[in-house]
Amino acid sequence: MKKKITKYLLLALACLGLQSCLFQEENYFDDSSANRATADVNRCGELLKAAPNGWVMEYYVGKDYSLGGITLLCRFDGQRVTMASQMAEADETVSSLYSVKSEQATMLSFDTYNYLVHYFGQPQGSMSDDPNGTLGGDYEFIISSASAERIELKGKKYGNRIVMKALTEDQTWKQYLTKIKKVEDDAFFYEYDLLMDGLYTGQMLRSNYTFIVTYYDEIGKVHQKTVPFMFTADGMRFHEPVTIDGQTMQNFVWKNEVISFVCTDEGATGVKLAGVYTAGYQSYDYYPGTYQMDFYRLNDETKQLEVASQEVRLLKNEDGKSYWLKGLEYDILVMFDKPRGGLSVSPQLLKKVQGGYVYLAMWDVMNDYVLRSESIGLISYATTNGIYLVDNGVWMGEISGFIFGVYNSQEEDAAFIGYTDAFASIRLVKKTIEE
């Protein structure tokens, strides 16, 4: 019996010893893993701070890069990030908190709201089929690799590959963004002809910051693909190299004298994307003048639409990109839609009045909606009988005109108090031309 007890005791001690060794081994690897994670967080944090002129972030938006890419500039100081964007004014910066931390991998997170990046990841409301849907932009990123010159990220939620490159010190942020903005302004076309060694090979239609490319192969078969891109300081770049008819292309410079993007990649320098003007295109100088504005006006007493007409003037604005429509109760800012060579009208604050704010709000007559979302609006449609203002296609219904609506605040959820005038089915007929 004593021998059996001794045997069982030895087995138990052996098991305890084995268990102790296992726990020691697990603790050893845990400690090592934690140390490595901490070291990587520190290393990446120091690299982010080390770029004296900050970083150029090639920020791609949308599931599978469906909206293309924009440039964000970022400077990190250990706690706060200062950002600028090609989508804002060239001299505008916004500061917010960020962190570098370890989860399953080393992460870069923009922790407090910065509209330059968080806008793309916030619910879009009436701008989306899904009120809770976003544009597909990340603000938390897995750091895939990092060096003093280049940091590669992967969006935590949408998985898009994002590259940051250290910005050289020979230019200011404003200078760099101004160059990108100029390229985008000069290369305003919706449509491009794809030319290879001078021969027409296909068509490229721009949608946001992507191209829908339709091209023909050597046997005449039609192919189509969507190519995300982003503008650069001297042209534009596809997110990934694209091969068409044996030529691989990615990087382009903009040549204003031939209104074309010209490929700079070895073996594909004969590739050109030539801008195409839309049918009926008109320049900025075409539109100023005196017009007869025909429309239907809502009678406040009968609540019926009545035929009306009024003389208005369209005058150039100082910015050279817009006009003022004068002659109604309030002056309206009308934008020149450069890619289309047309006009566009969007919701805008017109005047602060006692007890509220007067807005130009878009009017869906059939469904009796008034809307102030900036993306919803009217665009010009030219005919031989005049210029009609029609729905720009963003709203799920149909925008038929606009109203001078009064709201109790400037907030997005402001209460609609009433209106001072309402216009539908608007047509502009030019009477005189003004310089």
C-alpha positions in Angstrom: 0.0 0.0 0.0 2.9 2.3 0.9 4.4 1.7 -2.6 1.1 2.5 -4.3 0.8 5.8 -2.3 4.3 6.7 -3.2 3.7 5.9 -6.9 0.6 8.1 -7.0 2.4 10.9 -5.1 5.3 10.8 -7.6 2.8 10.9 -10.6 0.9 13.8 -9.0 4.2 15.7 -8.4 5.2 15.0 -12.0 1.9 16.4 -13.3 2.2 19.4 -11.1 5.7 19.9 -12.4 4.6 19.6 -16.0 1.7 22.0 -15.4 4.1 24.5 -13.8 6.4 24.2 -16.8 3.6 24.8 -19.2 2.4 27.9 -17.4 6.0 29.2 -17.3 6.3 28.6 -21.0 3.0 30.4 -21.8 4.0 33.3 -19.6 7.3 33.5 -21.3 5.8 33.8 -24.8 3.1 36.2 -23.6 5.7 38.5 -22.1 7.8 38.3 -25.3 4.8 39.0 -27.5 3.7 41.9 -25.3 7.2 43.3 -25.5 7.4 43.0 -29.2 4.0 44.7 -29.6 5.0 47.6 -27.3 8.3 48.0 -29.2 6.5 48.1 -32.6 4.0 50.7 -31.3 6.9 52.8 -30.1 8.8 52.4 -33.3 5.8 53.3 -35.5 4.9 56.3 -33.2 8.4 57.7 -33.6 8.4 57.2 -37.4 5.1 59.1 -37.7 6.6 62.1 -35.7 9.9 62.0 -37.5 8.8 63.3 -40.9 9.6 67.1 -40.6 7.0 68.1 -43.3 4.5 65.5 -42.5 3.1 62.7 -44.7 1.1 62.5 -47.9 -1.7 60.0 -47.4 -3.2 58.4 -50.5 -6.6 57.9 -49.0 -8.9 55.6 -50.9 -12.7 55.5 -50.2 -15.5 53.0 -50.8 -15.8 49.3 -50.7 -13.1 47.9 -53.1 -11.9 51.4 -53.8 -15.3 52.2 -55.5 -15.0 56.0 -55.0 -11.3 56.3 -55.7 -8.6 58.3 -53.9 -7.9 61.8 -52.5 -4.8 63.3 -50.9 -4.7 64.0 -47.2 -1.6 65.7 -45.6 -0.8 64.6 -42.0 1.6 65.8 -39.4 1.9 63.9 -36.1 3.3 65.2 -32.8 2.7 62.3 -30.5 -0.8 63.3 -29.4 -2.4 65.4 -32.1 -2.5 65.1 -35.9 -2.8 68.2 -38.1 -4.5 67.4 -41.4 -5.2 69.1 -44.7 -7.0 67.9 -47.8 -7.4 68.5 -51.5 -11.2 68.5 -50.8 -10.8 71.6 -48.5 -9.2 75.0 -49.0 -5.4 74.7 -49.7 -4.5 76.6 -46.5 -7.1 75.0 -44.2 -5.8 72.6 -41.5 -7.8 70.7 -38.8 -6.2 69.2 -35.7 -7.5 66.3 -33.7 -6.3 63.4 -31.4 -4.8 60.2 -32.7 -3.1 57.1 -31.2 -0.8 54.3 -32.1 -1.8 51.1 -30.2 -1.6 47.4 -30.3 -4.7 45.2 -30.8 -4.2 42.1 -33.0 -1.7 44.3 -34.8 -0.2 47.7 -34.5 -2.9 50.3 -35.3 -3.1 53.9 -36.2 -6.4 55.4 -35.1 -7.8 58.9 -35.5 -9.6 59.1 -32.2 -11.5 62.4 -32.1 -13.6 63.9 -34.9 -11.8 65.4 -37.8 -14.1 66.1 -40.7 -11.4 65.8 -43.3 -11.3 62.0 -42.7 -14.3 61.1 -40.5 -16.8 62.5 -43.0 -16.2 59.5 -45.2 -17.0 57.1 -42.4 -20.1 58.7 -41.0 -23.7 58.0 -41.9 -24.8 60.0 -44.9 -28.6 60.1 -44.2 -30.6 61.2 -47.3 -27.5 61.1 -49.5 -27.5 57.3 -49.3 -30.1 54.5 -49.9 -29.2 53.4 -46.4 -29.6 56.3 -43.9 -26.9 54.6 -41.8 -24.7 53.9 -44.8 -21.3 55.6 -45.1 -19.1 56.5 -48.1 -16.8 53.6 -47.1 -13.9 55.5 -45.5 -11.8 54.2 -42.6 -10.3 56.2 -39.7 -8.7 53.2 -38.0 -5.8 51.4 -39.8 -3.6 48.4 -39.4 0.0 49.4 -40.0 1.3 46.8 -42.5 4.8 48.2 -42.8 6.7 51.3 -41.8 9.9 53.1 -42.7 11.1 56.7 -42.6 10.0 57.3 -46.2 6.8 55.1 -46.5 4.1 53.7 -44.3 1.6 51.2 -45.7 -1.8 50.9 -44.0 -4.9 48.8 -44.3 -8.3 50.1 -43.4 -9.7 48.2 -40.4 -13.3 48.1 -41.6 -13.2 48.3 -45.4 -9.7 46.9 -46.0 -8.5 49.4 -48.6 -4.7 49.7 -48.9 -3.6 53.2 -47.9 0.0 54.5 -48.5 1.6 57.4 -46.7 4.8 58.9 -48.1 7.0 61.5 -46.3 6.5 64.9 -47.9 9.7 66.6 -49.1 10.7 69.8 -47.4 11.0 71.9 -50.6 7.4 72.9 -50.6 4.7 74.0 -48.2 1.4 72.2 -47.7 -0.5 75.0 -49.4 1.9 74.8 -52.4 1.5 71.0 -52.7 -2.3 71.0 -52.5 -2.6 74.0 -54.8 -0.7 72.0 -57.5 -3.1 69.0 -57.1 -6.2 71.3 -57.2 -4.9 72.9 -60.4 -4.5 69.6 -62.1 -8.0 68.6 -61.1 -9.4 71.9 -62.3 -7.6 71.7 -65.6 -8.5 68.1 -66.1 -12.2 68.6 -65.6 -13.5 66.2 -68.3 -16.0 63.5 -67.6 -14.9 61.6 -70.7 -11.5 60.7 -72.2 -10.4 58.9 -75.3 -7.9 56.2 -74.6 -5.2 56.5 -77.3 -2.3 54.1 -77.7 0.4 55.1 -80.1 -2.0 57.5 -81.7 -4.7 54.9 -82.2 -8.2 55.1 -80.6 -8.3 52.1 -78.2 -11.3 52.8 -75.9 -13.2 55.2 -73.8 -12.7 56.3 -70.1 -15.7 57.8 -68.2 -14.9 59.5 -64.9 -17.1 58.8 -61.9 -15.9 60.4 -58.6 -12.2 59.4 -58.5 -12.6 56.3 -60.7 -12.6 55.6 -64.4 -14.9 53.2 -66.1 -12.7 52.0 -68.9 -14.1 50.4 -72.0 -11.6 49.2 -74.6 -11.0 46.8 -77.5 -8.5 44.0 -77.6 -6.5 42.9 -80.7 -9.4 40.9 -82.1 -12.0 43.6 -81.5 -13.5 42.1 -78.3 -14.9 44.7 -75.9 -13.7 44.7 -72.3 -14.7 46.9 -69.4 -13.1 47.5 -66.0 -13.3 50.1 -63.2 -10.0 51.8 -62.3 -9.7 53.9 -59.1 -7.2 56.8 -59.3 -6.1 59.9 -57.5 -4.8 63.2 -58.7 -1.1 64.1 -58.0 0.8 67.3 -58.1 1.6 66.9 -61.8 -1.0 64.5 -63.1 -2.7 61.4 -61.7 -2.0 57.8 -60.8 -4.0 54.6 -61.0 -4.3 52.7 -57.7 -2.7 49.7 -59.3 -1.0 49.2 -62.7 -3.4 48.5 -65.5 -2.5 46.4 -68.6 -4.3 47.0 -71.9 -3.2 45.6 -75.2 0.2 44.6 -73.7 1.0 48.0 -72.3 1.1 48.5 -68.5 0.3 51.9 -67.2 -0.2 53.6 -63.8 1.5 57.1 -63.7 0.4 60.1 -65.9 1.3 63.7 -66.2 -1.2 66.3 -67.3 -0.4 68.3 -70.5 -2.6 71.3 -70.6 -1.6 72.2 -74.2 -3.0 69.0 -75.5 -5.7 68.6 -72.8 -4.5 65.1 -72.1 -2.9 62.8 -69.5 0.3 61.3 -70.9 1.7 58.1 -69.4 5.2 58.2 -68.0 5.7 54.5 -67.3 8.5 52.7 -69.2 7.0 50.8 -72.2 3.8 52.8 -72.2 4.8 56.4 -73.0 2.6 56.2 -76.1 -0.5 56.0 -74.0 -2.6 59.1 -73.8 -6.0 60.0 -72.2 -7.4 62.8 -74.3 -10.2 65.0 -72.8 -13.5 65.1 -74.6 -15.9 68.0 -74.4 -19.6 67.0 -73.8 -22.1 67.9 -76.5 -23.3 71.5 -76.3 -20.4 72.5 -74.0 -20.4 76.2 -73.2 -17.6 78.2 -71.5 -18.0 80.3 -68.3 -18.2 83.5 -70.4 -21.3 82.2 -72.3 -23.9 82.5 -69.5 -23.8 86.1 -68.1 -26.7 88.2 -69.3 -30.3 89.2 -68.8 -32.9 86.4 -68.9 -36.6 85.9 -68.9 -37.3 83.4 -66.2 -40.5 81.4 -66.8 -41.8 79.2 -64.0 -44.7 78.1 -61.9 -45.2 80.0 -58.7 -47.1 78.5 -55.7 -50.0 80.7 -54.7 -50.0 80.9 -51.0 -53.7 81.3 -50.7 -55.0 78.8 -53.2 -52.0 76.4 -52.8 -52.1 76.1 -56.6 -49.2 76.5 -59.1 -49.7 79.5 -61.4 -47.8 80.5 -64.5 -45.4 83.3 -63.9 -42.5 85.2 -65.5 -39.8 87.6 -64.3 -36.8 89.3 -65.7 -33.5 88.2 -63.9 -29.8 88.8 -64.5 -26.9 86.4 -64.3 -23.7 88.2 -63.3 -20.2 86.8 -63.0 -18.9 86.4 -59.4 -15.4 87.5 -58.5 -14.1 84.0 -58.1 -14.5 83.3 -61.8 -16.3 80.0 -61.0 -19.8 81.1 -60.2 -22.5 83.7 -60.9 -25.1 85.7 -59.0 -28.7 85.3 -60.1 -30.4 88.7 -59.3 -33.9 89.9 -59.7 -35.8 87.6 -57.2 -36.5 88.3 -53.6 -33.0 87.0 -52.7 -29.8 86.8 -54.7 -28.9 83.1 -55.6 -25.4 81.8 -56.0 -25.2 79.7 -59.2 -22.2 77.5 -59.9 -20.5 77.0 -63.2 -20.4 73.2 -63.7 -17.1 73.1 -65.6 -17.1 69.4 -66.6 -20.5 69.8 -68.2 -20.1 73.4 -69.4 -23.4 74.1 -67.6 -25.0 75.6 -64.5 -25.9 74.1 -61.1 -27.9 75.3 -58.2 -27.6 73.9 -54.6 -29.2 74.6 -51.2 -27.6 77.7 -49.6 -28.1 80.1 -46.7 -29.6 83.3 -48.1 -30.2 85.6 -45.1 -30.6 85.7 -41.4 -34.0 87.2 -40.5 -35.8 87.8 -37.2 -36.8 84.5 -35.7 -35.0 82.3 -38.3 -32.8 81.8 -41.4 -33.8 81.9 -45.0 -32.4 79.1 -47.1 -32.7 78.3 -50.8 -34.1 74.8 -50.4 -34.7 72.3 -53.2 -38.4 71.4 -53.8 -39.8 68.0 -54.8 -43.3 69.1 -55.9 -44.8 65.7 -56.5 -43.9 64.4 -53.0 -44.1 67.8 -51.3 -40.5 67.6 -49.9 -38.1 70.5 -49.3 -34.5 69.6 -48.8 -31.2 71.3 -47.8 -28.7 68.5 -48.4 -25.8 70.1 -50.3 -25.6 67.3 -52.8 -29.2 67.6 -53.9 -29.9 70.3 -56.5 -30.7 71.5 -60.0 -28.5 71.5 -63.2 -29.0 73.2 -66.5 -30.4 71.4 -69.5 -30.0 73.5 -72.7 -32.6 73.3 -75.5 -33.5 75.5 -78.5 -36.3 77.0 -76.3 -34.1 78.0 -73.5 -32.2 76.6 -70.4 -34.2 74.4 -68.1 -33.2 73.7 -64.5 -33.7 70.0 -63.9 -33.0 67.5 -61.1 -29.3 66.6 -60.8 -30.2 62.9 -60.1 -29.1 62.6 -56.5 -32.5 62.8 -54.8 -34.5 59.6 -54.8 -37.6 61.5 -56.0 -37.5 64.4 -58.5 -36.4 68.0 -57.7 -38.7 70.3 -59.7 -37.6 73.7 -58.4 -36.7 75.6 -55.2 -38.2 77.7 -52.4 -37.1 80.5 -50.1 -37.6 78.4 -47.0 -37.5 79.8 -43.4 -35.9 77.6 -40.7 -35.5 78.1 -37.0 -31.7 77.4 -37.0 -28.8 76.5 -39.2 -28.6 73.0 -37.9 -29.2 70.0 -40.1 -32.3 69.0 -38.2 -33.7 72.6 -38.1 -37.5 73.0 -38.1 -39.1 74.3 -41.2 -41.2 77.4 -40.3 -42.5 78.4 -43.7 -41.5 80.0 -47.0 -41.6 83.4 -48.7 -41.8 82.2 -52.3 -41.7 78.9 -54.3 -40.7 78.2 -57.9 -41.1 75.1 -60.1 -40.4 74.1 -63.7 -37.9 76.9 -64.2 -36.8 78.0 -67.7 -34.3 80.7 -68.5 -34.5 82.4 -71.9 -31.6 84.8 -72.7 -32.5 88.3 -73.7 -29.2 90.2 -73.7 -25.6 89.3 -73.3 -23.4 90.9 -70.6 -19.6 91.1 -70.5 
